[in-house]
Amino acid sequence: MDRRRAEDPEALDLLGARAHWLPPSTTGPLPASAIVEGLQAALVACRPGTVALPLGLFHDDHTTTHEAGLRVAQAVPSLQWLLYADALYRTLPGLVQARLDELATGGWRTAPLPAGSGRHLALKQRAVACYASQLRALATARPDGVADAFELEQYWCLAR
């Protein structure tokens, strides 16, 4: 995690973004309640107009973040909330549609957004390339993992 944080400044600078890290847990993965608190604090500190959350398709950290984000989205509906399909896991058959169906069953509406342009893809690829430690991990996780990390995300608007 320390290595990824050291890689953040270059990628964030390319994107014109800034980090708002949650405090690390000393007892294992952060529970959803800690992520809710951290996300609420980030909203106060950063005052964004839009927040993007992972669909939480497979990895426990992504799923917990997704669940916590939905709790905050329900509490703060005045912001524009987006969902994105998690790299690597979005290629697994049926996972994206299953999550979208689950959201609909839970009373959430999702609407797909148009794909980004070539300019967006080039910028994303430059930012992803900043994360050498993550790219090494992705290369060992799945043969196509690195390639998928360099592809554009699919986004959906999220509303109650």
C-alpha positions as CSV (number, residue, x, y, z in Angstrom):
1,M,0.0,0.0,0.0
2,D,2.9,2.4,0.8
3,R,4.3,1.8,-2.7
4,R,1.0,2.6,-4.3
5,R,0.6,5.8,-2.3
6,A,4.1,6.7,-3.5
7,E,3.0,6.2,-7.1
8,D,-0.2,8.3,-6.6
9,P,1.2,11.8,-7.0
10,E,2.3,11.4,-10.6
11,A,-0.9,9.7,-11.7
12,L,-3.1,12.2,-9.8
13,D,-1.2,15.1,-11.3
14,L,-1.8,13.8,-14.8
15,L,-5.5,13.7,-14.1
16,G,-5.7,17.0,-12.2
17,A,-7.0,15.1,-9.1
18,R,-6.0,14.9,-5.5
19,A,-6.0,12.0,-3.0
20,H,-8.0,11.8,0.2
21,W,-6.8,8.6,1.8
22,L,-8.6,6.8,4.6
23,P,-6.5,6.0,7.7
24,P,-5.0,2.5,7.4
25,S,-6.5,-0.3,9.5
26,T,-4.2,-2.0,12.0
27,T,-6.6,-5.0,12.3
28,G,-7.2,-6.0,8.7
29,P,-9.5,-4.7,6.0
30,L,-11.5,-1.6,6.8
31,P,-15.1,-2.3,7.7
32,A,-17.9,-0.6,5.6
33,S,-18.6,1.7,8.5
34,A,-15.1,3.1,8.4
35,I,-15.3,3.6,4.7
36,V,-18.7,5.4,5.1
37,E,-17.1,7.8,7.6
38,G,-14.1,8.3,5.4
39,L,-16.2,9.0,2.3
40,Q,-18.4,11.4,4.2
41,A,-15.3,13.3,5.5
42,A,-13.9,13.4,1.9
43,L,-17.1,14.9,0.7
44,V,-16.9,17.6,3.3
45,A,-13.2,18.3,2.6
46,C,-13.3,18.1,-1.2
47,R,-16.8,19.3,-2.0
48,P,-17.1,17.3,-5.3
49,G,-20.0,17.5,-7.6
50,T,-19.6,13.9,-8.8
51,V,-18.5,10.7,-7.0
52,A,-17.5,7.5,-8.8
53,L,-17.9,4.1,-7.0
54,P,-16.8,0.7,-8.1
55,L,-19.6,-1.8,-8.9
56,G,-17.8,-4.1,-6.5
57,L,-17.8,-7.1,-8.7
58,F,-15.5,-9.6,-7.0
59,H,-12.7,-8.4,-4.8
60,D,-13.7,-8.0,-1.1
61,D,-12.2,-4.4,-0.9
62,H,-14.2,-3.4,-4.0
63,T,-17.4,-5.0,-2.7
64,T,-17.1,-3.3,0.7
65,T,-16.3,0.0,-0.9
66,H,-19.3,-0.4,-3.2
67,E,-21.6,-1.1,-0.2
68,A,-20.3,1.8,1.8
69,G,-20.6,4.1,-1.2
70,L,-24.3,3.1,-1.7
71,R,-25.0,4.1,2.0
72,V,-23.4,7.5,1.4
73,A,-25.2,7.9,-1.9
74,Q,-28.5,7.3,-0.2
75,A,-27.7,9.9,2.5
76,V,-26.4,12.5,0.0
77,P,-28.5,12.2,-3.1
78,S,-27.7,15.8,-4.2
79,L,-24.4,14.7,-5.7
80,Q,-24.0,13.0,-9.1
81,W,-23.2,9.4,-8.3
82,L,-21.5,7.2,-10.9
83,L,-20.7,3.5,-10.9
84,Y,-17.8,2.0,-12.9
85,A,-17.1,-1.6,-13.8
86,D,-14.0,-2.8,-11.9
87,A,-11.0,-3.6,-14.1
88,L,-10.2,-7.3,-14.4
89,Y,-13.5,-8.4,-12.9
90,R,-15.7,-6.7,-15.4
91,T,-14.5,-9.2,-18.0
92,L,-15.8,-12.2,-16.0
93,P,-19.1,-13.4,-17.6
94,G,-22.3,-12.2,-16.0
95,L,-20.8,-10.2,-13.1
96,V,-21.6,-6.7,-14.4
97,Q,-25.2,-7.6,-15.3
98,A,-25.7,-9.4,-12.0
99,R,-24.7,-6.4,-10.0
100,L,-26.9,-4.0,-12.1
101,D,-29.8,-6.4,-11.5
102,E,-29.1,-6.5,-7.8
103,L,-29.0,-2.7,-7.7
104,A,-32.4,-2.5,-9.5
105,T,-33.9,-5.0,-7.0
106,G,-32.6,-2.8,-4.2
107,G,-34.4,0.2,-5.6
108,W,-31.5,1.9,-7.5
109,R,-31.8,3.2,-11.0
110,T,-28.7,2.9,-13.3
111,A,-28.3,4.6,-16.7
112,P,-25.3,3.8,-18.9
113,L,-23.1,6.8,-20.0
114,P,-21.5,7.1,-23.4
115,A,-18.0,5.7,-23.7
116,G,-15.1,8.1,-23.4
117,S,-13.0,9.3,-26.3
118,G,-9.6,8.4,-27.5
119,R,-8.3,11.4,-25.5
120,H,-9.7,9.9,-22.4
121,L,-8.2,6.5,-23.1
122,A,-4.7,8.1,-23.7
123,L,-4.9,10.0,-20.5
124,K,-6.0,6.9,-18.5
125,Q,-3.3,4.8,-20.0
126,R,-0.7,7.4,-19.0
127,A,-2.1,7.5,-15.4
128,V,-2.3,3.7,-15.1
129,A,1.3,3.4,-16.3
130,C,2.4,5.3,-13.2
131,Y,1.4,2.3,-11.0
132,A,4.3,-0.1,-11.7
133,S,3.6,-2.1,-8.5
134,Q,0.0,-2.6,-9.3
135,L,0.7,-3.6,-12.9
136,R,3.1,-6.3,-11.6
137,A,0.4,-7.6,-9.4
138,L,-2.2,-7.6,-12.2
139,A,0.2,-9.4,-14.5
140,T,0.5,-12.3,-12.0
141,A,-3.3,-12.4,-11.2
142,R,-4.5,-13.0,-14.8
143,P,-2.8,-13.0,-18.1
144,D,-5.1,-10.4,-19.5
145,G,-5.2,-8.3,-16.3
146,V,-2.7,-5.7,-17.4
147,A,-4.4,-5.3,-20.8
148,D,-7.8,-4.7,-19.2
149,A,-6.4,-2.2,-16.8
150,F,-5.5,0.0,-19.8
151,E,-9.0,0.0,-21.2
152,L,-11.7,2.6,-20.7
153,E,-14.2,2.1,-17.9
154,Q,-17.9,1.8,-18.5
155,Y,-19.9,4.2,-16.3
156,W,-23.5,4.3,-15.1
157,C,-25.4,7.2,-13.4
158,L,-26.8,6.0,-10.1
159,A,-30.0,7.3,-8.5
160,R,-32.7,6.1,-6.1
